[in-house]
Structure formats: structure tokens, C-alpha cells
Amino acid sequence: MALSSIYQHSTQQDESFAALLGSRIRELRLRGGLTQTELGSPRTRSFISAVEHGRTLPSLRALLQMAERLGVPVAVLLDELELTGRDTYTWLHANNDAPPNDSR
């Protein structure tokens, strides 16, 4: 299974991280009575489905927005997930593919 472009090198551990994160998001969404469309707007329902099934990882911005809609701190989504050196967000992910503004 290939993950989104967030990972350039996909490993089984990366896929496990995506699956665990997606499962946690789905559990909290269902507990809160939200549809995938309500959780994801303005993103698509299919994007939320892909996240929940571990087929893609959300950008940092999307993850923060989902946590807010779920009514939990983002730490709750990430708590107890085993992170590796590859499980990091770069500037490109955090800023929707916009490089940092380096105006020195």
C-alpha cells in the first residue's frame, strides 16, 4: 500500500502509523456523531475516508482542523502512536506545499 506524498519512503511501520491514526480519527468522529463530510469540509469526504483507512496522512493543517472539529487537542490524535524519524511534517506539509518565507 502506498501512502500519500507526505512520505517519500513508505515502510510497513509508516503504514501502521497511518492506519492507527486513521482508526483513532474514525473512532472520535463516530463518537462525536459527525459525518466524514462534516469532519473534512472543505476537504472531500473521500479524503477523510482515505485518512480513516490509513491510505493517506493529512497535512498538519488538516490534522489540526480535524482535531478542532472533533473537539480534542491534536495530542489526543497522536497519543501513544509510535513515531519514527520519518513521522515528521516538513514546511511543505505544514504550509500546504508553500515553502517557508525566508526574507532575511
QUIPE-V385545 format. One record per residue. N is the residue number from 0. RES is the residue in one small letter. SS is DSSP state (helix for helix, strand for strand, loop for the rest). Layout:
n-><N:N>
res-><RES:RES>
ss-><SS:SS>
This chain:
n-><0:1:2:3:4:5:6:7:8:9:10:11:12:13:14:15:16:17:18:19:20:21:22:23:24:25:26:27:28:29:30:31:32:33:34:35:36:37:38:39:40:41:42:43:44:45:46:47:48:49:50:51:52:53:54:55:56:57:58:59:60:61:62:63:64:65:66:67:68:69:70:71:72:73:74:75:76:77:78:79:80:81:82:83:84:85:86:87:88:89:90:91:92:93:94:95:96:97:98:99:100:101:102:103>
res-><m:a:l:s:s:i:y:q:h:s:t:q:q:d:e:s:f:a:a:l:l:g:s:r:i:r:e:l:r:l:r:g:g:l:t:q:t:e:l:g:s:p:r:t:r:s:f:i:s:a:v:e:h:g:r:t:l:p:s:l:r:a:l:l:q:m:a:e:r:l:g:v:p:v:a:v:l:l:d:e:l:e:l:t:g:r:d:t:y:t:w:l:h:a:n:n:d:a:p:p:n:d:s:r>
ss-><loop:loop:loop:loop:loop:loop:loop:loop:loop:loop:loop:helix:helix:helix:helix:helix:helix:helix:helix:helix:helix:helix:helix:helix:helix:helix:helix:helix:helix:helix:helix:loop:loop:loop:loop:helix:helix:helix:helix:helix:loop:loop:loop:loop:helix:helix:helix:helix:helix:helix:helix:helix:loop:loop:loop:loop:loop:loop:loop:helix:helix:helix:helix:helix:helix:helix:helix:helix:helix:helix:loop:loop:loop:helix:helix:helix:helix:helix:loop:loop:loop:loop:loop:loop:loop:loop:loop:loop:loop:loop:helix:helix:helix:helix:loop:loop:loop:loop:loop:loop:loop:loop:loop:loop>
